[in-house]
């Protein structure tokens, strides 16, 4: 059984902290073994003592199979990643947990928001999972691939695992980083203390996205009340809006979304734009006319409702006539 290296993206020495996100989203569904294994690992983040699967199993009187199933459960939940040396687990990397991993629920929307799967934004560049055979083909057909691997291995000072190669292939092929780009990426990451493949991948994807952020896109993000770098999903939405409408109209819609909700503003704004498109609104002037017509119609309906209510609450008044009963009697021959 292999000795396991345990590391995390961030940790406070001497303190065992349990993320609120873990408590809020993972605690209720995990079983006894899964929780014990997770807490054991969190505790061992700071003491740096070597251990293996049998140590965990002995600690809680579980079988090694129970421990491995628990580890794979947490990997499936994206709480951690497992590294292998052959068939044995040799490394465990904890991931930083935050609420962006979960879809916000219960938001109210004034405008229709896409609910169908086909309406959801797809990542601008979907990550491909490269198989061992595809990696072998790259080694045979792409002469630069050997240089890419050599650069990364020299910086990390270790042979690359299959999982490492899949991440590097994603950066090289999907994100179109050249050998020079990857050299600069690795230099930046190690200088900043980023040494895990997951962390290197995050830096690469952030650089890839930042190159695509134009002043117009930055302005749209600002109108949404968000000054951070847009994600690939956000870029997909914003680029579609800007291809369909003027920047002025997009900014106005995003400001309305920002004032109307504190969550899911991209989805909210997309609902606004779908509503405008259905109504034929293409310019700021069109939008202003539509809003004025809506306001006048709303006021007219309100006045009509108040008028009807007032009429229904009034007593009916009859005009009193002054009749000459003597004259009527004479006409009828009554004395």
C-alpha positions as CSV (number, residue, x, y, z in Angstrom):
1,X,0.0,0.0,0.0
2,X,1.4,3.4,-1.0
3,X,2.3,6.2,1.4
4,X,-0.1,9.0,0.5
5,X,0.9,12.6,0.0
6,X,-1.8,15.0,1.2
7,X,-2.0,18.6,0.1
8,X,-4.5,21.4,-0.4
9,X,-4.9,24.7,-2.3
10,X,-5.0,26.6,0.9
11,X,-4.6,25.7,4.6
12,X,-4.0,27.3,8.0
13,X,-1.3,25.4,10.0
14,X,-2.3,24.3,13.4
15,X,-6.0,24.8,12.8
16,X,-8.6,22.3,11.7
17,X,-11.3,24.3,9.9
18,X,-14.5,22.9,8.4
19,X,-15.9,24.9,5.5
20,X,-19.4,26.3,6.0
21,X,-20.0,25.2,2.4
22,X,-19.2,21.7,3.4
23,X,-21.6,21.8,6.3
24,X,-24.4,23.5,4.3
25,X,-24.2,21.3,1.2
26,X,-22.4,18.0,1.9
27,X,-23.0,17.1,5.5
28,X,-26.6,15.8,5.3
29,X,-25.9,13.4,2.4
30,X,-22.7,11.8,3.6
31,X,-22.7,8.6,5.5
32,X,-20.7,7.7,8.7
33,X,-17.6,6.4,6.9
34,X,-17.5,9.2,4.4
35,X,-17.6,11.8,7.1
36,X,-14.9,10.1,9.2
37,X,-12.6,9.8,6.3
38,X,-13.1,13.5,5.3
39,X,-12.5,14.8,8.9
40,X,-9.4,12.5,9.2
41,X,-7.9,14.0,6.1
42,X,-8.7,17.6,7.1
43,X,-7.0,17.0,10.4
44,X,-3.9,15.6,8.7
45,X,-3.6,18.6,6.4
46,X,-1.5,20.5,8.9
47,X,0.5,17.8,10.7
48,X,2.3,16.5,7.6
49,X,2.6,12.9,8.9
50,X,2.7,10.1,6.4
51,X,-0.2,7.7,6.3
52,X,-1.8,5.2,4.0
53,X,-5.2,3.7,3.4
54,X,-4.7,1.0,6.1
55,X,-4.0,3.7,8.7
56,X,-7.4,5.3,8.1
57,X,-9.1,1.9,8.1
58,X,-7.5,0.9,11.4
59,X,-8.3,4.3,13.0
60,X,-12.1,3.8,12.5
61,X,-12.3,0.0,12.3
62,X,-13.4,0.2,8.6
63,X,-12.2,-2.0,5.8
64,X,-9.7,-0.5,3.3
65,X,-12.5,-0.9,0.6
66,X,-14.7,1.3,2.8
67,X,-12.0,4.0,2.9
68,X,-11.4,3.9,-0.9
69,X,-15.1,4.1,-1.6
70,X,-15.3,7.1,0.7
71,X,-12.4,8.8,-1.1
72,X,-14.0,8.2,-4.5
73,X,-17.3,9.5,-3.2
74,X,-15.6,12.8,-2.2
75,X,-13.8,12.9,-5.6
76,X,-17.1,12.5,-7.3
77,X,-18.5,15.4,-5.3
78,X,-15.4,17.5,-6.4
79,X,-14.3,18.0,-2.8
80,X,-10.9,16.5,-3.6
81,X,-8.8,14.8,-6.4
82,X,-7.0,11.5,-6.2
83,X,-3.6,10.8,-7.7
84,X,-2.5,7.2,-8.5
85,X,0.8,5.4,-8.8
86,X,-0.4,2.4,-10.8
87,X,-3.4,1.1,-9.0
88,X,-2.6,2.7,-5.6
89,X,-3.6,6.1,-4.4
90,X,-0.5,8.1,-3.8
91,X,-1.8,11.7,-3.5
92,X,-5.0,13.5,-2.4
93,X,-5.6,17.2,-3.2
94,X,-8.3,19.1,-1.4
95,X,-10.2,21.6,-3.4
96,X,-11.3,25.0,-2.2
97,X,-15.1,24.9,-1.6
98,X,-17.3,27.9,-2.4
99,X,-21.0,28.4,-3.2
100,X,-20.3,29.1,-6.9
101,X,-20.2,25.2,-7.2
102,X,-23.9,25.2,-6.6
103,X,-26.8,26.6,-8.7
104,X,-28.7,29.3,-6.8
105,X,-32.3,28.4,-6.3
106,X,-35.5,30.3,-5.5
107,X,-34.7,33.6,-7.3
108,X,-37.7,35.5,-8.6
109,X,-37.7,36.9,-12.1
110,X,-39.7,39.6,-13.7
111,X,-38.9,38.4,-17.2
112,X,-38.9,34.9,-18.5
113,X,-35.6,33.1,-17.8
114,X,-34.4,30.1,-19.9
115,X,-35.3,26.9,-18.1
116,X,-34.6,24.4,-20.9
117,X,-31.2,22.7,-21.2
118,X,-30.9,24.1,-24.7
119,X,-31.1,27.6,-23.4
120,X,-28.3,27.3,-20.9
121,X,-24.9,28.7,-21.9
122,X,-22.2,26.2,-22.8
123,X,-18.6,26.9,-21.9
124,X,-16.8,28.9,-24.6
125,X,-14.2,26.2,-24.8
126,X,-15.3,22.8,-23.4
127,X,-12.5,20.8,-21.8
128,X,-11.9,17.6,-23.5
129,X,-10.9,14.5,-21.6
130,X,-7.9,13.1,-23.5
131,X,-7.6,9.3,-23.4
132,X,-4.3,7.4,-23.1
133,X,-4.5,6.5,-26.8
134,X,-5.1,10.1,-27.8
135,X,-2.1,11.2,-25.8
136,X,0.0,8.5,-27.5
137,X,-1.2,9.8,-30.9
138,X,-0.2,13.3,-30.0
139,X,3.2,12.1,-29.0
140,X,3.6,10.4,-32.4
141,X,2.0,13.1,-34.6
142,X,2.8,16.4,-32.9
143,X,6.5,17.1,-32.5
144,X,5.9,20.1,-30.2
145,X,4.0,17.9,-27.7
146,X,7.4,16.4,-26.5
147,X,8.7,19.9,-25.9
148,X,5.5,20.8,-23.9
149,X,6.0,17.7,-21.7
150,X,9.7,18.4,-21.2
151,X,9.0,22.0,-20.2
152,X,6.4,21.0,-17.6
153,X,8.5,18.1,-16.2
154,X,11.5,20.4,-15.8
155,X,9.5,22.9,-13.8
156,X,7.8,20.3,-11.6
157,X,10.9,18.1,-11.4
158,X,8.9,14.9,-11.6
159,X,7.5,12.5,-14.3
160,X,4.0,13.5,-15.4
161,X,1.1,11.2,-14.6
162,X,-1.8,10.5,-17.0
163,X,-3.9,13.0,-15.1
164,X,-1.1,15.6,-15.4
165,X,-0.8,15.0,-19.1
166,X,-4.6,15.4,-19.6
167,X,-4.4,18.8,-17.9
168,X,-1.4,19.9,-20.0
169,X,-3.1,18.6,-23.2
170,X,-6.2,20.8,-22.3
171,X,-4.0,23.8,-21.9
172,X,-1.9,23.1,-25.0
173,X,-4.7,22.0,-27.4
174,X,-8.0,23.5,-26.1
175,X,-6.6,26.8,-24.9
176,X,-4.1,27.0,-27.7
177,X,-1.0,27.7,-25.5
178,X,2.3,27.5,-27.4
179,X,5.4,25.9,-26.0
180,X,6.6,29.4,-25.1
181,X,3.3,30.3,-23.5
182,X,3.4,27.1,-21.4
183,X,7.0,27.9,-20.3
184,X,5.9,31.4,-19.2
185,X,2.8,29.9,-17.5
186,X,4.9,27.4,-15.5
187,X,7.4,30.1,-14.5
188,X,4.5,32.4,-13.3
189,X,2.8,29.6,-11.4
190,X,5.9,28.3,-9.6
191,X,6.9,31.9,-8.7
192,X,3.5,32.4,-7.2
193,X,3.6,29.1,-5.3
194,X,1.1,27.4,-7.5
195,X,2.5,23.8,-7.9
196,X,-0.6,21.6,-8.3
197,X,-2.0,20.7,-11.8
198,X,-5.4,21.9,-10.7
199,X,-4.0,25.3,-9.7
200,X,-1.9,25.6,-12.9
201,X,-5.0,24.8,-15.0
202,X,-7.0,27.6,-13.2
203,X,-4.2,30.1,-14.0
204,X,-4.1,29.1,-17.6
205,X,-7.9,29.3,-18.0
206,X,-7.9,32.7,-16.4
207,X,-5.2,34.0,-18.8
208,X,-7.1,32.5,-21.7
209,X,-10.3,34.3,-20.7
210,X,-8.6,37.6,-19.9
211,X,-7.3,37.8,-23.4
212,X,-10.8,37.8,-24.7
213,X,-12.2,40.5,-22.4
214,X,-12.7,43.7,-24.5
215,X,-13.5,47.1,-23.1
216,X,-17.2,46.5,-24.1
217,X,-17.3,43.2,-22.2
218,X,-15.7,45.0,-19.2
219,X,-18.4,47.7,-19.4
220,X,-21.1,45.0,-19.5
221,X,-19.6,43.3,-16.4
222,X,-19.6,46.7,-14.7
223,X,-23.2,47.3,-15.5
224,X,-24.0,44.0,-13.9
225,X,-22.2,45.1,-10.8
226,X,-19.4,42.7,-11.2
227,X,-15.8,44.0,-11.7
228,X,-14.2,40.5,-11.8
229,X,-13.0,38.6,-14.9
230,X,-16.0,37.0,-16.6
231,X,-16.2,33.2,-16.6
232,X,-16.4,31.3,-19.9
233,X,-20.2,30.9,-19.4
234,X,-20.5,34.7,-18.8
235,X,-18.5,35.4,-21.9
236,X,-20.8,33.3,-24.0
237,X,-23.9,35.2,-22.8
238,X,-22.3,38.6,-23.2
239,X,-20.9,38.0,-26.7
240,X,-24.3,36.8,-27.9
241,X,-26.0,40.0,-26.5
242,X,-23.4,42.2,-28.2
243,X,-23.9,40.4,-31.5
244,X,-27.7,40.9,-31.3
245,X,-27.9,44.5,-29.9
246,X,-26.1,47.7,-29.5
247,X,-23.7,48.1,-26.5
248,X,-25.9,51.0,-25.2
249,X,-29.0,48.7,-25.1
250,X,-27.1,45.8,-23.5
251,X,-25.7,48.2,-20.8
252,X,-29.2,49.4,-20.1
253,X,-30.6,45.9,-19.7
254,X,-27.8,44.9,-17.5
255,X,-28.3,47.9,-15.2
256,X,-32.0,46.9,-14.9
257,X,-30.9,43.4,-14.0
258,X,-28.5,44.8,-11.4
259,X,-31.1,46.9,-9.8
260,X,-33.7,44.1,-9.8
261,X,-31.8,41.2,-8.2
262,X,-28.6,40.4,-6.2
263,X,-28.2,36.9,-7.7
264,X,-28.1,35.3,-11.1
265,X,-27.9,38.7,-12.8
266,X,-26.6,37.1,-16.0
267,X,-29.6,34.9,-16.3
268,X,-31.9,37.8,-15.3
269,X,-30.4,40.0,-17.9
270,X,-30.8,37.3,-20.5
271,X,-34.5,37.1,-19.6
272,X,-34.8,40.8,-20.2
273,X,-33.2,40.6,-23.6
274,X,-35.3,37.7,-24.7
275,X,-38.4,39.7,-23.7
276,X,-37.2,42.7,-25.6
277,X,-36.4,40.6,-28.7
278,X,-39.9,39.1,-28.6
279,X,-41.3,42.7,-28.5
280,X,-39.1,43.9,-31.4
281,X,-37.1,46.3,-29.2
282,X,-33.7,47.0,-30.9
283,X,-32.7,50.5,-29.7
284,X,-32.8,52.6,-26.6
285,X,-35.6,54.6,-28.3
286,X,-37.7,51.5,-28.8
287,X,-37.2,50.6,-25.2
288,X,-38.2,54.1,-24.0
289,X,-41.4,54.0,-26.1
290,X,-42.3,50.6,-24.8
291,X,-41.8,51.6,-21.2
292,X,-43.8,54.8,-21.7
293,X,-46.7,52.9,-23.4
294,X,-46.6,50.4,-20.5
295,X,-46.7,53.2,-17.9
296,X,-49.7,54.9,-19.6
297,X,-51.5,51.7,-20.0
298,X,-50.9,50.9,-16.3
299,X,-52.2,54.3,-15.2
300,X,-55.3,53.9,-17.5
301,X,-56.1,50.5,-16.0
302,X,-55.6,51.9,-12.5
303,X,-58.0,54.8,-13.1
304,X,-60.6,52.6,-14.7
305,X,-60.4,50.2,-11.7
306,X,-60.8,53.1,-9.3
307,X,-63.7,54.6,-11.2
308,X,-65.5,51.2,-11.3
309,X,-64.9,50.8,-7.6
310,X,-66.3,54.3,-6.8
311,X,-69.4,53.7,-8.9
312,X,-70.2,50.4,-7.3
313,X,-70.0,51.8,-3.8
314,X,-72.4,54.8,-4.4
315,X,-76.1,54.7,-3.5
316,X,-78.3,55.1,-6.5
317,X,-79.9,58.6,-6.5
318,X,-83.3,59.2,-8.1
319,X,-84.4,62.6,-9.2
320,X,-87.5,63.7,-7.2
321,X,-90.3,64.9,-9.5
322,X,-92.9,67.5,-8.5
323,X,-96.2,66.0,-9.5
324,X,-99.6,68.0,-9.5
325,X,-101.9,65.4,-8.0
326,X,-105.1,67.5,-8.4
327,X,-104.5,67.9,-12.1
328,X,-103.8,64.1,-12.4
329,X,-107.1,63.4,-10.6
330,X,-109.0,65.7,-12.9
331,X,-107.6,64.0,-15.9
332,X,-108.6,60.6,-14.6
333,X,-112.2,61.9,-13.6
334,X,-111.6,61.5,-10.0
335,X,-113.1,64.0,-7.7
